[in-house]
């Protein structure tokens, strides 16, 4: 008696791709039999990277019936679902065909509208995300200006303090750095290193003088960080990112 090969059906493309993960690629995927004739279906991929094969699933898998198929039967196999649909189509009236075409068009238009809405929401979310970090950069730059001016005034008042002069030079340099990053950040969406150095310099100034910078009647508190506890300034997103 001829041994009958058990046909394996894969309901989704993801199930087929799961066979290509790690050692499963050699142990299972490459041994998959053709769902029509039982011959090795994908042996030709033995020397190919799984990453490349994953992009070619449609060349050996039928999305209608779920079979993995050899080259001979990929387009010539008994596909029950396609046959059933064809049989059903033959029994349709002209009005039923028109109604189905109308429903198909409505689904297509709905899918297009949903895709546009999703893309628009993604663009808006990205814009809001970038604006949030630009506001943080602007806030950091504004604070750095207040600090630089404050330290400059102290250094001029007490010209004998070399350390105050040194701290002023540091604050002035950090102020220029933070402002240069407002509209054109280079690496991350906020220069944390410069912000941290500014905080350290300001803290040292307050230790030396016992004075704090006051803006509109409110003492600056650089420890009230502009970065949330659960936030890390992300890297600059590429133009293709959502």
Backbone torsions as a table, in degrees:
resi	resn	phi	psi	omega
1	UNK	NA	143.1	177.7
2	UNK	-79.0	128.8	-179.4
3	UNK	-72.9	124.0	-178.6
4	UNK	-82.2	128.4	-179.9
5	UNK	-81.3	130.2	178.7
6	UNK	-75.1	126.8	-178.9
7	UNK	-84.8	129.8	178.2
8	UNK	-103.3	130.2	-179.8
9	UNK	-109.2	135.5	177.9
10	UNK	-112.8	113.1	-174.5
11	UNK	-67.9	-32.5	-176.8
12	UNK	-131.5	160.4	177.1
13	UNK	-64.4	-32.2	179.5
14	UNK	-61.8	-35.5	178.9
15	UNK	-66.2	-37.9	177.9
16	UNK	-66.8	-44.9	-178.8
17	UNK	-65.5	-28.1	179.2
18	UNK	-63.1	-27.5	178.3
19	UNK	-69.6	-15.5	-175.1
20	UNK	-95.4	2.0	-176.7
21	UNK	-80.5	127.2	174.7
22	UNK	56.4	-135.7	-177.5
23	UNK	-67.5	-19.3	-179.5
24	UNK	-62.0	-25.1	-179.8
25	UNK	-59.3	-47.1	-179.3
26	UNK	-81.7	-40.4	-172.9
27	UNK	-77.5	-29.3	-176.1
28	UNK	-121.7	-54.0	-173.7
29	UNK	-59.2	-51.2	-176.5
30	UNK	-66.3	-14.4	179.3
31	UNK	-97.4	2.7	-178.6
32	UNK	-63.4	134.2	-179.0
33	UNK	-90.8	153.1	175.8
34	UNK	-65.8	131.7	-179.3
35	UNK	-71.9	-4.2	179.0
36	UNK	-107.4	-48.6	-174.7
37	UNK	-111.8	-12.6	179.0
38	UNK	85.1	-1.3	178.1
39	UNK	-78.5	160.3	176.3
40	UNK	-54.0	127.1	-172.6
41	UNK	-92.8	-32.2	-171.6
42	UNK	-127.5	24.1	-178.0
43	UNK	-60.2	-25.3	-178.6
44	UNK	-64.2	-15.8	-178.6
45	UNK	-92.1	9.8	-175.6
46	UNK	-56.6	-35.5	-178.5
47	UNK	-102.3	17.5	-176.3
48	UNK	-109.3	144.8	178.5
49	UNK	-66.1	138.4	177.1
50	UNK	-55.8	-32.5	179.6
51	UNK	-61.8	-37.4	178.9
52	UNK	-73.1	-41.3	-178.8
53	UNK	-63.4	-37.0	-178.9
54	UNK	-58.7	-29.7	-179.5
55	UNK	-83.7	-3.0	-176.4
56	UNK	-119.0	21.4	-176.9
57	UNK	-55.7	-38.6	-176.5
58	UNK	-65.2	-14.4	-179.5
59	UNK	-82.4	-11.7	-179.9
60	UNK	-137.3	2.5	-179.5
61	UNK	-125.6	133.4	179.2
62	UNK	-95.2	116.4	-178.6
63	UNK	-69.5	-18.0	-178.3
64	UNK	-78.6	-51.1	-176.3
65	UNK	-104.1	-15.5	176.7
66	UNK	88.9	7.9	179.9
67	UNK	-82.2	146.7	165.1
68	UNK	-93.1	132.5	-170.0
69	UNK	-131.5	151.7	177.1
70	UNK	-77.5	174.3	-178.1
71	UNK	-58.8	-37.2	-176.4
72	UNK	-66.4	-40.8	-172.0
73	UNK	-103.8	5.4	179.8
74	UNK	-57.0	-43.0	-179.9
75	UNK	-108.4	7.1	179.3
76	UNK	-137.9	77.8	-179.8
77	UNK	-146.3	163.2	-179.4
78	UNK	-78.6	99.5	-178.7
79	UNK	-103.2	100.4	-173.9
80	UNK	-57.4	-40.2	-176.9
81	UNK	-68.0	-40.6	177.8
82	UNK	-67.0	-42.9	179.2
83	UNK	-62.0	-41.6	-179.9
84	UNK	-64.7	-39.6	179.3
85	UNK	-67.0	-39.8	178.1
86	UNK	-63.6	-41.6	179.1
87	UNK	-62.9	-40.7	178.8
88	UNK	-66.4	-39.8	-178.9
89	UNK	-62.3	-35.3	-177.7
90	UNK	-66.5	-23.3	-177.7
91	UNK	-92.8	-3.0	-178.3
92	UNK	-76.2	146.1	173.9
93	UNK	-84.0	169.6	179.5
94	UNK	-60.7	-42.3	180.0
95	UNK	-64.2	-37.9	178.9
96	UNK	-67.3	-38.1	177.5
97	UNK	-63.9	-43.7	178.5
98	UNK	-62.9	-41.5	-180.0
99	UNK	-64.4	-41.2	179.1
100	UNK	-66.0	-40.5	178.2
101	UNK	-62.3	-37.5	179.1
102	UNK	-65.4	-44.4	179.1
103	UNK	-64.2	-40.5	178.7
104	UNK	-61.3	-40.9	180.0
105	UNK	-67.9	-38.6	178.0
106	UNK	-63.6	-40.8	178.1
107	UNK	-65.8	-38.6	179.4
108	UNK	-63.8	-45.5	-180.0
109	UNK	-65.1	-37.8	178.3
110	UNK	-64.7	-39.6	179.6
111	UNK	-65.7	-40.3	178.0
112	UNK	-63.7	-43.6	179.7
113	UNK	-63.6	-40.5	179.4
114	UNK	-65.4	-40.4	179.1
115	UNK	-63.6	-41.9	178.9
116	UNK	-64.5	-41.1	-179.9
117	UNK	-65.3	-40.3	178.7
118	UNK	-64.5	-42.6	179.6
119	UNK	-65.2	-41.9	179.9
120	UNK	-63.8	-42.5	178.7
121	UNK	-63.5	-37.5	179.5
122	UNK	-65.7	-41.9	179.3
123	UNK	-64.7	-42.9	-179.8
124	UNK	-65.7	-39.0	179.5
125	UNK	-65.7	-39.8	179.2
126	UNK	-65.6	-41.3	-179.8
127	UNK	-63.0	-42.4	179.3
128	UNK	-65.1	-39.5	179.3
129	UNK	-62.0	-48.2	-179.1
130	UNK	-66.3	-37.2	179.3
131	UNK	-65.5	-38.6	179.5
132	UNK	-58.6	-44.6	-178.5
133	UNK	-75.6	-27.9	174.2
134	UNK	-66.5	-40.0	177.1
135	UNK	-61.2	-39.0	178.5
136	UNK	-64.8	-41.2	178.8
137	UNK	-65.1	-40.0	179.3
138	UNK	-64.1	-40.6	179.7
139	UNK	-64.9	-44.0	179.3
140	UNK	-63.2	-40.6	-179.8
141	UNK	-66.1	-41.0	-179.7
142	UNK	-64.0	-42.4	178.2
143	UNK	-63.1	-40.3	-178.9
144	UNK	-63.1	-32.1	177.5
145	UNK	-67.0	-43.9	178.4
146	UNK	-61.1	-42.8	-179.0
147	UNK	-65.8	-45.2	-178.9
148	UNK	-60.9	-43.0	179.2
149	UNK	-64.9	-41.9	179.5
150	UNK	-61.3	-47.2	-178.2
151	UNK	-68.5	-35.8	177.8
152	UNK	-61.3	-44.4	179.5
153	UNK	-62.5	-40.2	178.6
154	UNK	-66.9	-40.1	-178.7
155	UNK	-66.3	-38.3	178.8
156	UNK	-69.9	-35.4	-179.9
157	UNK	-69.8	-36.4	-179.2
158	UNK	-118.6	73.5	-174.4
159	UNK	-62.3	-14.5	-177.7
160	UNK	-83.5	-7.8	-177.2
161	UNK	-89.4	102.1	178.4
162	UNK	-65.2	-32.8	-178.0
163	UNK	-68.9	-37.6	177.5
164	UNK	-65.3	-39.0	177.2
165	UNK	-63.1	-41.2	178.9
166	UNK	-64.1	-42.9	179.7
167	UNK	-66.1	-34.4	176.7
168	UNK	-63.7	-45.0	179.5
169	UNK	-60.0	-39.6	178.4
170	UNK	-64.3	-47.6	-178.2
171	UNK	-64.6	-38.4	178.9
172	UNK	-63.9	-43.6	179.6
173	UNK	-64.0	-42.0	179.8
174	UNK	-68.0	-34.5	177.2
175	UNK	-61.8	-46.1	178.5
176	UNK	-63.5	-40.2	180.0
177	UNK	-63.5	-48.1	-177.1
178	UNK	-66.4	-36.7	178.0
179	UNK	-69.6	-34.6	179.6
180	UNK	-67.0	-19.2	-177.7
181	UNK	-91.4	-9.0	-174.3
182	UNK	-58.4	-53.8	-176.2
183	UNK	-95.4	-21.8	-178.5
184	UNK	-135.0	73.5	177.3
185	UNK	-65.4	145.8	-174.7
186	UNK	-95.0	-56.4	-173.3
187	UNK	-106.3	-60.7	178.4
188	UNK	-114.8	168.1	-177.1
189	UNK	-74.6	-3.5	170.8
190	UNK	-153.3	131.1	-179.6
191	UNK	-78.8	85.1	-176.0
192	UNK	-64.2	-36.7	-178.3
193	UNK	-60.4	-46.4	179.9
194	UNK	-67.0	-40.4	178.7
195	UNK	-61.5	-42.0	-179.9
196	UNK	-66.5	-40.5	178.2
197	UNK	-64.4	-37.4	178.5
198	UNK	-64.3	-43.5	178.4
199	UNK	-60.3	-43.1	-179.4
200	UNK	-64.6	-42.3	-179.6
201	UNK	-65.2	-42.9	179.7
202	UNK	-64.3	-40.3	178.7
203	UNK	-61.1	-41.6	179.9
204	UNK	-66.2	-37.0	178.3
205	UNK	-63.2	-43.1	179.6
206	UNK	-66.1	-32.8	177.7
207	UNK	-68.8	-38.8	-178.6
208	UNK	-71.0	-39.0	-170.6
209	UNK	-106.8	-20.7	-174.7
210	UNK	73.8	11.4	-178.9
211	UNK	-111.7	156.8	176.5
212	UNK	-127.3	156.8	178.3
213	UNK	-80.4	129.3	-179.8
214	UNK	-115.5	127.6	179.4
215	UNK	-122.6	118.1	-179.2
216	UNK	54.0	41.4	176.2
217	UNK	80.7	3.3	-178.5
218	UNK	-119.9	128.8	179.2
219	UNK	-70.6	133.9	177.3
220	UNK	-65.4	135.0	176.4
221	UNK	-124.8	94.2	-177.0
222	UNK	-73.3	-12.7	177.0
223	UNK	-76.7	-16.2	173.2
224	UNK	-77.3	82.1	-165.0
225	UNK	-64.7	142.8	177.1
226	UNK	-79.8	-9.2	176.6
227	UNK	-102.2	126.9	178.9
228	UNK	-66.2	157.2	-179.0
229	UNK	-59.9	-29.7	-176.1
230	UNK	-102.3	14.6	-177.1
231	UNK	-114.4	145.4	171.9
232	UNK	-129.4	126.4	-179.7
233	UNK	-57.2	116.2	-178.5
234	UNK	-74.0	165.0	175.8
235	UNK	-71.9	163.7	-178.3
236	UNK	-64.5	122.7	178.7
237	UNK	-70.4	147.3	177.7
238	UNK	-76.9	166.5	-177.7
239	UNK	-64.4	-21.2	-178.9
240	UNK	-88.2	-7.3	-179.1
241	UNK	-75.9	149.7	179.1
242	UNK	-71.0	NA	NA
